[in-house]
Amino acid sequence: MSNLLKKISYIFFMLVLISIISFLAIHAAPNSFLSAGELNPNMTKEAIANLKAVYGLDKPLFEQYIDWVKNIFTLKFGISFVSGQEVSDEILKRLPITLIMNFTALIAVFIISLYLGIKAALNYEKKTDYIVRQISLVSFSMPSFYLALLFIIFFSLQLDWFPIAGLHSIEAKEGISYYTDMVWHLVLPVGVMIFVGLGSMVIYIRSLTLEILKSDYYYFALSRGLNSKELLRYYIFPNLLPPIITLLGLSLPGLIGGSVILESIFGIEGMGQLFFMSALSRDYPIIMGILIITAFLTLLGNMVADLILLKLNPYIKRG
């Protein structure tokens, strides 16, 4: 219980520190949302002053920060400069589709990487290992935007299997057709995310598995005459779990901001596209809202991973 309280206190302290750094960094950036208005001859100084008063930009920086922290505790995050809507409403409107895409890709990447990484390690320096390593290198070196364009050209333009962009067809769908249509539109972007994410993960799991295969306890298990299934279940998987769980925890923030480029290319109105457009328009409330949510997920994922590792092995002491 005391360990949990320490971790919660640590998360709170880090969130305060991150919020201060993010707030100062964003306000120190050149130009602002009202810069274009100040250059517009039709915008009077009174109109600009009124806009600053509406958004609280006429207050000292410290008071602006306090107001923003109050908004965080009420889960409102302020008002968007561009749309005039609550930041929380803007985020909640786009969050589900981004979570669906990234969570699906994350689970698929870990399952496929686990299979390919172990398969390659068990067939070290054989044909299977060579093929898996080549696929991993291509995946690791392939930019997501370039692969997305290749997928669009081949699967959408030449084969006409999948739509080029968007989340739904022009014709309105209802019932189960609505969801199947959405899945059809998500095949290409999720496929790109899965392929691009495989490279480093397969290499990492292959490397971990090779270390296990060289260990003394694995040789001891072999000397006992255990079959391959028993070796996987009792010796390889349990020793792969700790680093994989840690990676899963650190991958949690990627569920929100991991598809900025792909959402823009495929015209999907998700969190990644929202962050990109907000950065272009200097929409500070939305930028800071997404940053603080991502920071919270990073810290939360790290804490959950630590607690799971302690549950798996109580002798592990992590501070």
C-alpha positions in Angstrom: 0.0 0.0 0.0 2.8 2.4 0.9 4.5 1.6 -2.4 1.3 2.5 -4.3 1.0 5.8 -2.4 4.6 6.6 -3.3 4.0 6.0 -6.9 0.8 8.1 -6.9 2.7 11.0 -5.2 5.4 10.6 -7.8 2.9 10.9 -10.6 1.4 14.0 -9.0 4.8 15.6 -8.6 5.8 14.8 -12.2 2.5 16.1 -13.6 3.0 19.4 -11.8 6.6 19.7 -13.1 5.6 18.7 -16.7 2.6 21.1 -16.7 4.9 24.0 -15.7 7.5 23.2 -18.3 4.9 22.6 -21.1 3.1 25.8 -20.2 6.2 28.0 -20.2 7.6 26.3 -23.4 4.4 26.9 -25.4 4.0 30.5 -24.3 7.7 31.1 -25.1 7.2 30.0 -28.7 7.3 32.8 -31.3 4.0 34.2 -32.6 0.6 33.4 -31.2 -2.9 32.6 -32.2 -3.7 36.3 -32.4 -0.6 37.2 -34.5 -2.6 37.0 -37.7 -5.3 39.2 -36.3 -2.7 41.8 -35.2 -1.5 42.0 -38.8 -5.0 42.3 -40.2 -5.8 46.0 -40.9 -9.5 45.3 -40.3 -8.9 44.1 -36.8 -8.9 47.0 -34.3 -6.8 47.1 -31.1 -10.0 47.0 -29.1 -11.2 43.9 -30.9 -7.9 42.1 -30.2 -8.0 43.3 -26.5 -11.5 41.9 -26.2 -10.4 38.5 -27.6 -7.5 38.4 -25.2 -9.9 39.1 -22.3 -12.3 36.4 -23.4 -9.5 33.8 -23.5 -7.7 35.2 -20.4 -4.6 36.1 -22.3 -4.6 39.6 -20.8 -3.7 38.2 -17.4 -0.2 37.8 -16.0 1.4 34.4 -17.0 1.2 33.1 -13.4 -2.5 33.7 -13.3 -3.0 32.1 -16.7 -1.2 29.0 -15.4 -3.4 28.9 -12.2 -6.5 29.2 -14.4 -5.3 26.4 -16.6 -4.6 24.1 -13.6 -8.1 24.8 -12.3 -9.5 23.7 -15.7 -7.4 20.5 -15.6 -8.9 19.5 -12.2 -12.4 20.1 -13.7 -11.4 18.1 -16.8 -12.4 21.0 -19.1 -8.9 22.1 -20.2 -10.2 25.5 -21.3 -11.7 26.7 -24.5 -10.3 26.1 -28.0 -9.1 29.3 -29.7 -10.2 28.0 -33.1 -13.6 26.3 -32.6 -14.6 28.2 -29.4 -15.7 24.8 -27.9 -14.6 23.1 -24.7 -11.2 21.4 -25.2 -12.5 18.3 -23.4 -15.4 18.1 -25.9 -13.0 18.4 -28.9 -10.8 15.7 -27.5 -13.6 13.3 -26.6 -15.1 13.7 -30.0 -11.8 12.5 -31.7 -10.4 10.2 -29.0 -12.4 6.9 -29.7 -11.2 6.4 -33.3 -7.6 7.1 -32.4 -7.8 4.6 -29.5 -9.4 2.0 -31.7 -6.7 2.4 -34.4 -3.7 2.4 -32.0 -5.0 -0.2 -29.6 -5.7 -2.6 -32.5 -2.3 -2.0 -34.0 -0.5 -2.3 -30.6 -2.1 -5.7 -29.8 -1.4 -7.0 -33.3 2.2 -5.8 -33.2 2.9 -7.5 -29.9 1.3 -10.8 -30.9 3.0 -11.0 -34.3 6.3 -9.8 -32.9 6.2 -12.4 -30.2 5.6 -15.1 -32.7 8.2 -14.0 -35.2 10.8 -13.1 -32.7 10.7 -16.4 -30.9 10.5 -18.3 -34.2 13.6 -16.5 -35.5 15.5 -17.2 -32.3 14.6 -20.9 -32.2 15.8 -21.1 -35.9 19.0 -19.0 -35.3 21.1 -18.5 -38.5 18.6 -20.6 -40.5 16.4 -19.6 -43.4 13.5 -18.6 -41.2 15.7 -16.4 -39.1 17.1 -14.7 -42.2 13.6 -14.0 -43.6 12.3 -12.6 -40.3 15.4 -10.4 -39.9 15.0 -9.0 -43.5 11.3 -8.3 -42.9 12.2 -6.6 -39.6 14.9 -4.4 -41.3 12.5 -3.3 -44.0 9.8 -2.5 -41.4 12.3 -0.6 -39.2 13.6 1.5 -42.1 10.3 2.2 -43.8 8.8 5.7 -43.1 5.1 5.4 -42.3 4.1 8.2 -44.6 5.9 6.6 -47.6 4.4 3.2 -46.9 0.9 4.8 -46.6 1.3 6.4 -50.0 2.4 3.0 -51.5 -0.6 1.3 -49.9 -2.9 3.9 -51.3 -1.4 3.7 -54.8 -1.5 -0.1 -54.9 -4.5 -1.2 -52.9 -6.8 1.8 -53.5 -5.9 3.2 -57.0 -4.7 0.1 -58.8 -6.6 -2.8 -57.2 -9.5 -0.7 -55.9 -9.9 -2.8 -52.8 -10.0 -0.1 -50.1 -11.0 3.6 -50.0 -8.3 6.2 -50.4 -9.3 8.3 -47.3 -11.9 9.0 -44.8 -13.7 7.0 -42.1 -17.1 6.4 -43.8 -18.5 6.1 -47.3 -20.5 8.9 -48.9 -23.6 6.8 -48.8 -25.0 6.8 -45.3 -24.8 3.4 -43.6 -26.9 2.1 -40.7 -26.7 -0.8 -38.2 -23.9 -3.4 -38.7 -23.1 -1.9 -42.2 -22.0 1.3 -40.4 -19.3 -0.5 -38.5 -18.2 -2.8 -41.3 -17.8 0.2 -43.5 -15.7 1.9 -40.9 -13.5 -1.3 -40.6 -13.1 -1.3 -44.3 -11.8 2.3 -44.2 -9.4 1.5 -41.4 -7.7 -1.5 -42.9 -5.0 0.5 -44.7 -4.0 2.9 -41.9 -4.0 0.2 -39.3 -2.1 -2.1 -41.7 0.6 0.6 -42.1 0.8 1.1 -38.3 1.2 -2.7 -37.8 3.9 -3.1 -40.4 5.9 -0.1 -39.3 5.7 -1.1 -35.7 6.9 -4.7 -36.2 10.6 -4.1 -37.0 12.1 -2.9 -33.7 9.8 -5.2 -31.7 10.7 -8.4 -33.6 14.4 -7.6 -33.3 14.0 -6.9 -29.6 12.1 -10.1 -28.8 14.5 -12.1 -30.9 17.4 -10.7 -29.0 15.8 -11.4 -25.6 14.9 -15.0 -26.6 18.5 -15.7 -27.8 19.7 -14.6 -24.4 17.3 -17.0 -22.7 18.4 -19.8 -25.0 22.0 -19.3 -23.9 21.1 -19.3 -20.2 22.1 -22.1 -17.7 18.5 -22.8 -16.6 17.4 -23.3 -20.3 20.3 -25.9 -20.8 19.2 -27.5 -17.5 15.6 -27.8 -18.9 16.9 -29.3 -22.1 18.9 -31.9 -20.1 15.7 -32.9 -18.4 14.2 -33.8 -21.7 11.4 -31.3 -21.8 9.6 -30.9 -25.1 9.4 -27.6 -27.1 5.9 -26.7 -25.8 7.0 -27.1 -22.2 10.2 -25.1 -22.8 8.1 -22.2 -24.3 5.5 -22.3 -21.5 7.8 -22.6 -18.5 11.1 -21.1 -19.5 10.8 -18.7 -22.5 7.5 -17.0 -22.0 7.9 -16.3 -18.2 11.3 -14.7 -18.9 10.0 -12.6 -21.8 7.0 -11.2 -19.8 8.8 -8.6 -17.7 10.4 -6.6 -20.5 7.3 -7.0 -22.7 5.0 -5.7 -19.9 7.4 -2.7 -19.4 7.2 -2.0 -23.1 3.4 -2.2 -23.1 3.2 0.3 -20.2 5.5 2.7 -22.0 3.5 2.3 -25.3 0.3 3.6 -23.5 0.8 7.2 -24.5 1.2 6.1 -28.1 -2.5 5.2 -28.1 -3.3 8.9 -28.3 -0.6 10.6 -30.3 0.9 7.7 -32.3 -0.9 8.4 -35.6 -0.4 12.1 -36.3 1.0 11.6 -39.8 -1.3 8.7 -40.8 -4.5 10.4 -39.7 -3.5 13.4 -41.8 -2.7 11.3 -44.9 -5.8 9.2 -44.7 -8.1 12.1 -43.7 -9.2 10.5 -40.4 -10.4 13.0 -37.8 -8.6 11.6 -34.8 -6.4 12.9 -32.0 -3.3 12.9 -34.1 -4.8 15.1 -36.7 -6.3 17.4 -34.0 -2.8 17.8 -32.4 -1.2 18.6 -35.8 -3.9 21.2 -36.8 -3.8 22.7 -33.3 0.0 23.1 -33.6 -0.3 24.8 -37.0 -3.0 27.2 -35.7 -1.3 27.8 -32.3 -4.4 26.6 -30.5 -2.7 26.5 -27.1 -5.5 25.0 -24.9 -5.8 21.9 -27.1 -2.0 21.5 -27.4 -1.6 21.7 -23.6 -4.6 19.4 -23.0 -3.2 16.7 -25.3 0.3 17.1 -23.7 -0.9 16.7 -20.2 -3.1 13.7 -21.1 -0.1 12.1 -22.8 2.2 12.8 -19.8 -0.4 11.3 -17.5 -0.7 8.1 -19.6 3.1 7.8 -19.7 3.4 8.0 -15.9 0.3 5.8 -15.4 1.6 3.1 -17.8 5.0 3.1 -16.1 3.3 2.7 -12.7 1.0 -0.1 -13.9 3.9 -2.0 -15.5 5.9 -1.7 -12.2 2.9 -3.0 -10.2 2.4 -6.0 -12.6 6.1 -6.8 -12.4 6.0 -6.8 -8.6 3.0 -9.1 -8.7 4.8 -11.5 -11.0 7.9 -11.4 -9.0 7.6 -10.0 -5.4 11.4 -10.1 -5.1 11.8 -7.3 -7.7 12.2 -4.0 -5.9 11.6 -1.0 -8.1 11.7 2.5 -6.7 
